[in-house]
Structures are given as C-alpha cells and as structure tokens.
Amino acid sequence: MSDITRSEAAGSGASGQAELEPSLHRVMGPGLLLLFIVGDVLGTGIYALTGQVANEVGGIVWLPFLVAFAVAMLTAFSYLELVTKYPRAAGAALYTHKAFGIHFITFIVAFAVMCSGITSASTASRAFAANFSEGFGLGIEGFGITAIGLAFMALVAVVNFRGVGESVKANVVLTCVELTGLLIIIFIGFWAIFGGQGDVSRAFTFTPSDERGMFFSVVAATTLAFFAMVGFEDSVNMAEETKDPTKIFPKVLLLGLSITGVIYVLVSISAITLVPAERLGEGDTPLLQVVEAGAPNFPLGVFGVITMFAVANSALINMLMASRLVYGMSREGVLPRVLGRVHAARRTPWIAIVFTSLLAFGLISFVGAVPALGGTTALLLLGVFTVVNVAVLVLRKDKVEHAHFRTPTILPILGALTSAFLVGPWTGRDPVQYSIAGILLAIGVVLWAVTHVFMRRDGQDGGTSDDPHRTVRDRHTGAVN
C-alpha cells in the first residue's frame, strides 16, 4: 500500500476532491510493543497505591492486585479480538461506533478514554514536579510546581511530535528504569525473607478497614488496585504504528499483562513482609518505606529519582494514547477532520498532539492534583470496558476478510459483568469519584453538542448515517499505514 492514503471528503456538501494525508509510521515490532504495554501498565499505580490497598485488607495486599489482574485479563481478550479484527487507531471508540452506530455513545466513550489518559498524564506531570522538587531539595511549592509540570508536559509534547519511534525509544529507557525500581523492591524483600528478616505470615493476614467483611473489603481494595492494571488498553491505539498487528498483538498483550501481574504480586508480598500494613498505608511513598526497612544503606535519593522516571513514563504513554485516539476518531468522522492532520515530515498527528497537550496544560494549571483522580480514572475505564465487552458480542455478526483472533464467548460475558460490578457504589468507592466522573462526562456532553453542530454546518454526518459501519470502509480508500 502507498505511503500516502487517499481520504474522501465526508458528507454530501463536500467538494468531492480527495485529501492526501501521509500515513503513520509502522515502527513497533513485538519487542517495542511489549515494552510499551509493560511500561504503560506499571506506571505510577504500583508506586503509590500499595499502601492504600493495605489499608483496606491488611496483609493480603497481594490479593486485590491479583483480582484486578484477572478482571483486566478478561477485558484484554475482548480487546484482542477487536484490535486484530479492526487494526486501526481509535480503540474503544472505534469498536463502539461499529457495534452500535450511535454518534453520541461513540463520542462519550472516546471522550472518557481520552479524558482518562490526559488526566492521568497531567497528574503524573504534577507528581513529576513534586518529586523533582523533593528529590533535589529545592523546596518548590505552588506556582513553581505548576511551572515545572507545564515545562515537563511541553517536553512530552515535543517527544510525541518528533515521532512514535522517538517516543517509544524514550519509553524503552523509562520502562527499564521503572522496572529496575520494582525489581529492587522484589530483590530487597526476598533477600530479607531468606535472611530471616521480616514476617512472611503477614502476607496471609486479613485485617479489614471496617465491618464490611472479607469479600467487600477485597472488592473495595480491588477498585483501588485496578488503577494499577489499566494501560493495556492504550496499546490498541497504536495499531496503525505496529508491524503486522493482527499477528503480534495476541501474544504480546497477554505476555505483557502476565509480566505486570507477576511483578505486582511479588512487590506486594515483599512490601508487606518488611513493613506492617498499618505503616505501609501511611503517606504517599509506601515503597520507599520498604527500601528503608529492608535496605537501610540503599541511597534513598536514587529510588526517588526512579519514582520520578516512572511517573514520567506514564505521562508520555498516556499522551501518546490520547493523541492517537483523537487522530483515529477524526479519521472515522466522529471528530472534525482537522484533528486528523498528519505532519508531512514527521508523520505524526500533530494537530491531535497540540489539542491534547493544550487540554493537559489546562488541567495542570487550573485543576491540580485531585486525591480521588486515580479512582475516577479507573471508574471511567471500567465503564468503557463494560461497553467494549458487549461490543465484542455485537460485532460477531460483522465479518472481515482477514483472519483474526477470536476470544471464547464466555470471556467477554464475564468481562462485562465484572467490569460493571466494579463500577457500582456497593464496591465502597469514595462518592467524590462519581462526582468527578459526572462533571467530566457533563463536559463531554457539551463538547459533543458543539462538535455535532459544527459538523452539521460543515456538511459532515459525524458517523450518523443509516449504515453504522460506513466508517473507514466508505470514507477512505484504504487503511492508514
């Protein structure tokens, strides 16, 4: 296929002349894709949430991470069927559009996923700024933290604009750093265990935070731990920049999730063996306490820098995802086509990068760090996962010409039920998470209305034709490379 893809003008009011847009580079092989997935899932969650999970269940802190891994794996199988069936950017929004053909639902799903990525990246940038100040003893607060966060996000945008190759190379370095940090925790923990230090029996001690009982305490802890498992869904937005995605996605995604699941369980066991649950739940640096307890001579400043790099990696990958999602949806006609512009020289979706970066700047400047933001992100994504699992079953009737992965039917059913269950208030979620999610979705509704009006005015149908599957097939003469 040519490096240039011909896009037909959308809508009956268009001039009919085709636009020529350069395609995205296919630079990601199995190794880079694996590092992308592992780096995205590891991120900031495990570095910050271990103590909060311990507050809910006590010593069996590893169990909620294991349950969260199982729930994530169910949905991962659904994503595998869909990304190999439709190997294009846009991910969950594309699958929702094809399954239901309702522009409003498609837009809200796209907005929820994009918002979770940008908000997570913005939060990570502020965490980077705070760690930068503390790690170097600068004592910066207030506007200084905001300024550092903005500068960091601008750097992320530059790396993103330079190209996915440069972004993935940076991801390789940052992933190796954050992996090193977690392996240090595992090594310290097991070295202490075999040296007779610590108390392994704590890992099998259940201490609920209230009178909810073991089941609902584990459920409440799982809603926290699930934030540490999200990120694998971002990889499907890189489908157009992956070499032979239909072939390599199944084994790479499952391997990446399995690696992170094992690491989380081992880190949790190491942490609770060295630090009691009540101490582990104090403060925002639970793993630093593990290092202090198991290796008091280890330079703590080094581990602080590793944590800083870990959150930097989260920001980079989330902004990569968000810009590719906006690009993909503009090519599908759900967002204005200007957002799908590809830079002729860099071959990156530069308008989408600018758009998502400006949103991140706004969040960093005016919203700041919200304590319940991680739980809200997980809440939004669990809702999206419920829709994706249902979409798999709906799209079974849509046949494609190429061979693709097919998940056993029972898995998307279980995935939809478990994801929907974890969304409900019976899980013990902080009510503020629903308030934040409601405000974000309300903003999404306003944006949908504005976008719909502009697309109507410009003669675009926004994907609302009678044939809900008339997306790329009719509007584009070929898929983006």
C-alpha positions as CSV (number, residue, x, y, z in Angstrom):
1,M,0.0,0.0,0.0
2,S,1.2,3.5,-0.7
3,D,2.7,5.7,2.0
4,I,0.0,8.2,1.2
5,T,-3.6,7.4,1.9
6,R,-6.5,8.9,-0.1
7,S,-9.3,10.3,2.2
8,E,-12.6,11.1,0.6
9,A,-14.3,14.3,1.7
10,A,-17.1,13.5,4.2
11,G,-20.7,14.5,3.7
12,S,-22.8,15.4,0.8
13,G,-21.8,19.1,1.0
14,A,-18.1,18.3,0.5
15,S,-16.3,19.3,-2.7
16,G,-15.6,15.7,-3.6
17,Q,-11.9,16.3,-4.0
18,A,-9.7,13.8,-2.1
19,E,-7.3,14.9,0.5
20,L,-3.9,13.4,0.6
21,E,-2.7,12.6,4.1
22,P,0.6,10.9,4.9
23,S,0.2,7.7,6.9
24,L,1.7,6.9,10.3
25,H,5.0,5.0,10.5
26,R,4.8,1.3,11.3
27,V,7.8,1.2,13.6
28,M,6.7,-1.0,16.5
29,G,7.7,-4.7,16.4
30,P,7.0,-7.2,19.2
31,G,9.8,-6.0,21.4
32,L,8.8,-2.3,21.4
33,L,5.1,-3.2,21.7
34,L,5.8,-5.4,24.8
35,L,7.8,-2.6,26.4
36,F,5.0,-0.1,25.6
37,I,2.4,-2.3,27.3
38,V,4.6,-3.2,30.3
39,G,5.7,0.4,30.8
40,D,2.1,1.7,30.5
41,V,0.6,-0.7,32.9
42,L,3.4,-0.4,35.6
43,G,3.3,3.4,35.6
44,T,2.6,5.3,38.8
45,G,-0.1,3.0,40.3
46,I,2.0,0.4,42.0
47,Y,4.4,3.0,43.4
48,A,1.6,4.9,45.1
49,L,-1.4,2.5,45.7
50,T,0.2,-0.4,47.6
51,G,-0.3,1.4,51.0
52,Q,-3.9,2.3,50.2
53,V,-4.7,-1.2,49.3
54,A,-3.1,-2.4,52.5
55,N,-5.4,0.0,54.4
56,E,-8.4,-1.9,53.1
57,V,-7.4,-5.6,53.5
58,G,-4.3,-5.6,55.7
59,G,-1.6,-8.2,55.0
60,I,-3.3,-9.9,52.0
61,V,-2.4,-6.8,50.0
62,W,-1.4,-9.0,47.0
63,L,-5.0,-10.5,46.6
64,P,-6.7,-7.3,45.3
65,F,-3.9,-6.9,42.7
66,L,-4.4,-10.5,41.7
67,V,-8.2,-10.0,41.3
68,A,-7.6,-6.7,39.4
69,F,-5.3,-8.6,37.1
70,A,-7.9,-11.3,36.4
71,V,-10.6,-8.7,35.6
72,A,-8.2,-6.9,33.3
73,M,-7.2,-10.1,31.6
74,L,-10.9,-10.8,30.7
75,T,-11.2,-7.5,29.0
76,A,-7.8,-7.9,27.4
77,F,-9.2,-10.9,25.4
78,S,-12.0,-8.7,24.1
79,Y,-9.6,-6.0,23.0
80,L,-7.5,-8.7,21.3
81,E,-10.4,-9.8,19.1
82,L,-11.3,-6.3,18.2
83,V,-7.8,-4.9,17.5
84,T,-7.0,-7.9,15.3
85,K,-10.3,-7.6,13.6
86,Y,-10.1,-3.8,13.1
87,P,-6.4,-2.9,13.3
88,R,-6.8,0.9,13.3
89,A,-6.3,3.7,15.7
90,A,-9.2,4.9,18.0
91,G,-9.6,1.7,20.1
92,A,-12.7,1.5,22.2
93,A,-14.4,4.4,20.4
94,L,-14.0,2.7,17.0
95,Y,-15.4,-0.6,18.4
96,T,-18.3,1.2,20.0
97,H,-19.1,3.1,16.7
98,K,-19.0,-0.1,14.7
99,A,-21.1,-2.0,17.2
100,F,-23.9,0.5,18.0
101,G,-23.6,3.2,15.3
102,I,-24.8,5.9,17.7
103,H,-22.7,9.0,17.4
104,F,-23.4,10.2,20.9
105,I,-22.4,7.0,22.6
106,T,-19.2,6.8,20.4
107,F,-18.3,10.3,21.3
108,I,-18.8,9.8,25.1
109,V,-16.7,6.6,25.0
110,A,-14.0,8.4,23.1
111,F,-14.1,11.3,25.5
112,A,-14.0,9.1,28.6
113,V,-10.9,7.2,27.3
114,M,-9.2,10.4,26.1
115,C,-10.0,12.2,29.4
116,S,-8.6,9.3,31.5
117,G,-5.4,9.4,29.5
118,I,-4.9,13.2,29.6
119,T,-6.0,13.5,33.3
120,S,-3.6,10.7,34.3
121,A,-0.8,12.3,32.3
122,S,-1.5,15.7,33.9
123,T,-1.5,14.2,37.3
124,A,1.7,12.4,36.5
125,S,3.3,15.7,35.4
126,R,2.5,17.3,38.7
127,A,3.8,14.2,40.6
128,F,7.0,14.5,38.5
129,A,7.3,18.2,39.5
130,A,6.8,17.4,43.2
131,N,9.3,14.5,43.1
132,F,11.7,16.8,41.2
133,S,11.5,19.4,43.9
134,E,11.8,16.9,46.8
135,G,14.4,14.8,45.2
136,F,16.8,17.7,44.6
137,G,15.8,19.5,47.9
138,L,14.5,22.6,46.1
139,G,11.6,23.2,48.3
140,I,9.4,24.5,45.4
141,E,5.7,24.8,46.0
142,G,2.6,26.3,44.5
143,F,3.2,28.1,41.2
144,G,6.7,26.6,40.9
145,I,5.3,23.1,40.9
146,T,2.8,24.1,38.2
147,A,5.5,25.7,36.1
148,I,7.7,22.6,36.3
149,G,4.6,20.5,35.4
150,L,3.9,22.6,32.4
151,A,7.5,22.5,31.2
152,F,7.5,18.7,31.6
153,M,4.3,18.4,29.7
154,A,5.7,20.6,26.9
155,L,8.7,18.3,26.7
156,V,6.4,15.3,26.5
157,A,4.6,17.0,23.6
158,V,7.9,17.6,21.8
159,V,8.9,14.0,22.1
160,N,5.4,12.9,20.9
161,F,5.6,15.3,17.9
162,R,9.1,14.0,17.0
163,G,7.5,10.7,16.2
164,V,6.4,7.4,17.7
165,G,9.9,6.0,17.1
166,E,11.4,8.6,19.4
167,S,8.6,8.3,21.8
168,V,8.9,4.6,22.0
169,K,12.7,4.8,22.4
170,A,12.1,7.2,25.4
171,N,9.5,4.7,26.7
172,V,12.1,1.9,26.4
173,V,14.5,3.8,28.7
174,L,11.9,4.9,31.2
175,T,10.3,1.4,31.3
176,C,13.7,-0.1,32.1
177,V,14.1,2.4,34.9
178,E,10.7,1.8,36.5
179,L,11.2,-1.9,36.1
180,T,14.5,-1.6,37.9
181,G,12.8,0.2,40.7
182,L,10.2,-2.6,41.2
183,L,12.8,-5.3,40.8
184,I,14.8,-3.6,43.6
185,I,11.8,-3.9,45.8
186,I,11.3,-7.6,45.0
187,F,15.1,-8.3,45.5
188,I,15.2,-6.4,48.8
189,G,12.0,-8.2,50.0
190,F,13.1,-11.7,49.1
191,W,16.7,-11.1,50.3
192,A,15.3,-10.1,53.6
193,I,12.9,-13.2,53.7
194,F,15.7,-15.6,53.0
195,G,17.9,-13.8,55.5
196,G,15.4,-14.3,58.3
197,Q,14.1,-10.7,58.3
198,G,10.6,-9.6,58.1
199,D,7.4,-11.6,58.7
200,V,6.1,-13.7,55.8
201,S,3.0,-14.6,57.8
202,R,1.7,-11.0,57.4
203,A,1.0,-11.8,53.7
204,F,-1.8,-14.1,54.8
205,T,-3.3,-11.9,57.4
206,F,-6.7,-10.2,56.7
207,T,-7.4,-7.0,58.5
208,P,-10.4,-5.1,57.1
209,S,-10.7,-1.4,57.5
210,D,-14.3,-1.6,58.7
211,E,-17.0,-4.2,59.2
212,R,-17.7,-5.0,55.5
213,G,-16.3,-8.5,55.7
214,M,-13.6,-10.1,53.6
215,F,-15.5,-10.1,50.2
216,F,-16.4,-6.5,50.1
217,S,-13.2,-5.4,51.6
218,V,-11.3,-7.2,48.8
219,V,-13.7,-5.6,46.3
220,A,-13.1,-2.1,47.7
221,A,-9.3,-2.8,47.6
222,T,-9.7,-4.1,44.0
223,T,-11.2,-0.8,42.8
224,L,-8.0,0.8,44.0
225,A,-5.7,-1.8,42.7
226,F,-7.4,-1.8,39.3
227,F,-6.0,1.7,38.6
228,A,-2.5,0.0,38.6
229,M,-3.7,-2.5,36.0
230,V,-5.1,-0.1,33.4
231,G,-2.9,0.9,30.5
232,F,-3.0,-2.2,28.4
233,E,-6.0,-0.7,26.5
234,D,-3.8,2.2,25.3
235,S,-1.8,-0.2,23.1
236,V,-4.7,-0.7,20.7
237,N,-4.5,3.0,19.7
238,M,-1.0,2.3,18.4
239,A,-2.3,-0.4,16.0
240,E,-1.5,1.7,12.9
241,E,2.0,2.1,14.0
242,T,2.6,-1.6,14.8
243,K,4.1,-4.0,12.3
244,D,1.6,-6.8,11.4
245,P,-0.7,-6.0,14.4
246,T,-3.1,-8.9,13.7
247,K,-0.3,-11.4,14.2
248,I,1.7,-10.0,17.1
249,F,-0.9,-8.3,19.3
250,P,-2.4,-11.5,20.9
251,K,0.9,-13.0,22.3
252,V,2.5,-9.6,23.1
253,L,-0.5,-8.2,25.0
254,L,-1.1,-11.4,27.0
255,L,2.6,-11.7,27.8
256,G,2.8,-8.0,28.9
257,L,-0.2,-8.3,31.2
258,S,1.1,-11.5,32.7
259,I,4.5,-9.9,33.4
260,T,3.0,-7.0,35.2
261,G,0.6,-9.2,37.2
262,V,3.5,-11.3,38.5
263,I,5.5,-8.2,39.3
264,Y,2.6,-6.7,41.3
265,V,2.1,-9.8,43.4
266,L,5.8,-10.1,44.1
267,V,6.1,-6.4,45.0
268,S,3.1,-6.7,47.3
269,I,4.5,-9.7,49.1
270,S,7.9,-8.1,49.5
271,A,6.3,-4.9,50.8
272,I,4.0,-6.5,53.4
273,T,6.8,-8.8,54.6
274,L,9.0,-5.9,55.6
275,V,6.5,-3.3,56.6
276,P,3.3,-3.8,58.6
277,A,0.1,-2.9,56.9
278,E,-0.7,0.0,59.2
279,R,2.7,1.6,58.5
280,L,2.6,0.8,54.8
281,G,-0.7,2.7,54.5
282,E,0.9,5.9,55.9
283,G,2.0,8.6,53.5
284,D,2.3,8.7,49.7
285,T,5.6,6.7,49.4
286,P,4.9,3.2,50.6
287,L,7.7,1.5,48.5
288,L,10.2,4.0,49.9
289,Q,9.4,2.6,53.4
290,V,10.1,-0.9,52.1
291,V,13.6,0.2,50.9
292,E,14.2,1.9,54.3
293,A,13.2,-1.2,56.2
294,G,14.9,-3.9,54.1
295,A,18.0,-2.0,52.9
296,P,18.7,1.0,55.1
297,N,22.0,1.6,53.4
298,F,20.5,1.9,50.0
299,P,20.6,5.5,48.7
300,L,17.0,6.6,49.0
301,G,17.6,9.6,46.7
302,V,18.3,7.1,43.8
303,F,14.9,5.4,44.4
304,G,13.2,8.8,44.5
305,V,14.6,9.5,41.0
306,I,13.4,6.1,39.8
307,T,9.9,7.0,41.0
308,M,10.2,10.3,39.1
309,F,11.0,8.5,35.9
310,A,8.2,6.0,36.5
311,V,5.6,8.8,36.5
312,A,7.3,10.5,33.5
313,N,6.8,7.3,31.6
314,S,3.1,7.2,32.5
315,A,2.7,10.8,31.2
316,L,4.4,10.0,27.9
317,I,2.5,6.9,27.1
318,N,-0.9,8.4,28.1
319,M,-0.3,11.4,25.9
320,L,0.7,9.1,23.0
321,M,-2.6,7.2,23.5
322,A,-4.7,10.4,23.7
323,S,-3.3,12.0,20.6
324,R,-3.7,8.7,18.5
325,L,-7.2,8.3,19.8
326,V,-8.2,11.8,18.7
327,Y,-6.4,11.2,15.3
328,G,-8.3,7.9,14.8
329,M,-11.7,9.3,15.6
330,S,-11.2,12.3,13.3
331,R,-10.4,9.8,10.5
332,E,-13.6,8.0,11.4
333,G,-15.7,11.2,11.1
334,V,-16.7,11.3,14.7
335,L,-14.4,14.4,15.4
336,P,-13.7,17.2,13.0
337,R,-11.3,16.1,10.3
338,V,-8.8,18.8,11.0
339,L,-7.8,16.8,14.1
340,G,-6.6,14.0,11.8
341,R,-3.9,16.1,10.0
342,V,-0.6,14.3,9.8
343,H,2.7,16.3,9.7
344,A,4.2,15.7,6.2
345,A,7.8,15.4,7.5
346,R,7.4,13.8,11.0
347,R,4.5,11.6,10.0
348,T,2.8,12.3,13.4
349,P,-0.8,13.5,14.1
350,W,0.4,17.0,15.0
351,I,-3.0,18.7,15.3
352,A,-4.1,16.0,17.7
353,I,-0.9,16.3,19.7
354,V,-1.4,20.1,20.0
355,F,-5.1,19.6,21.0
356,T,-4.4,17.0,23.7
357,S,-1.4,18.9,25.0
358,L,-3.4,22.1,25.4
359,L,-6.1,20.2,27.4
360,A,-3.3,18.8,29.6
361,F,-1.9,22.3,30.2
362,G,-5.3,23.4,31.3
363,L,-5.6,20.6,33.8
364,I,-2.2,21.2,35.2
365,S,-2.8,24.9,35.6
366,F,-6.3,25.0,36.9
367,V,-7.2,21.6,38.3
368,G,-4.1,20.4,40.0
369,A,-3.8,17.1,41.8
370,V,-7.1,15.5,42.9
371,P,-6.8,12.8,45.6
372,A,-9.6,10.7,44.1
373,L,-8.3,11.1,40.5
374,G,-6.9,7.6,40.2
375,G,-10.1,6.1,41.3
376,T,-12.1,8.3,39.0
377,T,-9.9,7.2,36.1
378,A,-10.4,3.6,36.9
379,L,-14.2,4.2,37.3
380,L,-14.4,5.8,33.8
381,L,-12.3,3.0,32.2
382,L,-14.3,0.2,33.9
383,G,-17.4,1.8,32.3
384,V,-15.6,1.8,28.9
385,F,-14.5,-1.8,29.4
386,T,-18.1,-2.9,30.0
387,V,-19.1,-1.3,26.7
388,V,-16.1,-3.0,24.9
389,N,-17.0,-6.4,26.2
390,V,-20.6,-6.0,24.9
391,A,-19.3,-4.7,21.6
392,V,-17.3,-7.9,21.0
393,L,-20.5,-9.9,21.1
394,V,-22.5,-7.5,19.0
395,L,-19.7,-7.4,16.3
396,R,-19.6,-11.2,15.9
397,K,-22.1,-10.7,13.1
398,D,-19.7,-8.3,11.3
399,K,-17.4,-10.5,9.1
400,V,-14.0,-9.3,7.9
401,E,-11.9,-10.7,5.0
402,H,-8.7,-11.4,7.0
403,A,-8.1,-14.0,9.8
404,H,-8.2,-12.5,13.3
405,F,-8.1,-13.6,17.0
406,R,-11.4,-14.8,18.4
407,T,-11.9,-15.0,22.2
408,P,-14.1,-17.7,23.8
409,T,-17.6,-16.2,24.2
410,I,-17.7,-16.7,27.9
411,L,-14.8,-14.3,28.5
412,P,-16.5,-11.1,27.2
413,I,-19.6,-12.0,29.1
414,L,-17.6,-12.4,32.3
415,G,-15.6,-9.3,31.4
416,A,-18.8,-7.2,31.1
417,L,-20.3,-8.5,34.3
418,T,-17.2,-8.0,36.4
419,S,-16.4,-4.5,35.0
420,A,-20.0,-3.4,35.5
421,F,-19.9,-4.7,39.1
422,L,-16.8,-2.8,39.9
423,V,-18.5,0.5,38.7
424,G,-21.3,0.3,41.3
425,P,-21.4,2.2,44.7
426,W,-21.6,-1.2,46.5
427,T,-17.9,-1.5,46.0
428,G,-17.2,1.1,48.7
429,R,-15.9,3.7,46.3
430,D,-15.4,7.3,47.6
431,P,-18.5,9.2,46.5
432,V,-16.3,12.0,45.2
433,Q,-15.2,9.7,42.4
434,Y,-18.8,9.7,41.0
435,S,-19.0,13.5,41.3
436,I,-15.7,14.0,39.4
437,A,-16.8,11.4,36.7
438,G,-20.2,13.1,36.4
439,I,-18.6,16.5,35.9
440,L,-16.2,15.1,33.3
441,L,-19.0,13.4,31.4
442,A,-21.1,16.6,31.5
443,I,-18.2,18.4,29.9
444,G,-18.2,15.6,27.3
445,V,-21.9,16.1,26.5
446,V,-21.3,19.8,25.9
447,L,-18.4,19.1,23.6
448,W,-20.5,16.6,21.7
449,A,-23.2,19.1,21.2
450,V,-20.8,21.7,19.9
451,T,-19.0,19.3,17.7
452,H,-22.2,17.9,16.3
453,V,-23.4,21.5,15.4
454,F,-20.2,22.3,13.7
455,M,-20.1,19.0,11.7
456,R,-23.7,19.6,10.6
457,R,-22.9,23.1,9.5
458,D,-19.9,21.8,7.5
459,G,-21.9,19.1,5.9
460,Q,-20.4,16.2,7.8
461,D,-22.6,13.4,9.1
462,G,-20.3,12.6,12.0
463,G,-20.8,8.9,11.6
464,T,-24.6,9.0,11.9
465,S,-25.5,7.5,8.6
466,D,-28.1,4.7,8.4
467,D,-25.2,2.3,7.9
468,P,-23.3,2.5,11.2
469,H,-20.4,0.5,9.7
470,R,-19.8,3.1,6.9
471,T,-16.7,4.5,8.5
472,V,-13.3,3.8,7.1
473,R,-14.6,1.4,4.5
474,D,-16.6,4.0,2.6
475,R,-14.8,7.2,3.5
476,H,-11.3,6.0,3.0
477,T,-10.0,4.0,0.1
478,G,-7.5,2.2,2.3
479,A,-6.5,1.9,5.9
480,V,-3.7,4.1,7.3
481,N,-0.3,2.5,7.2
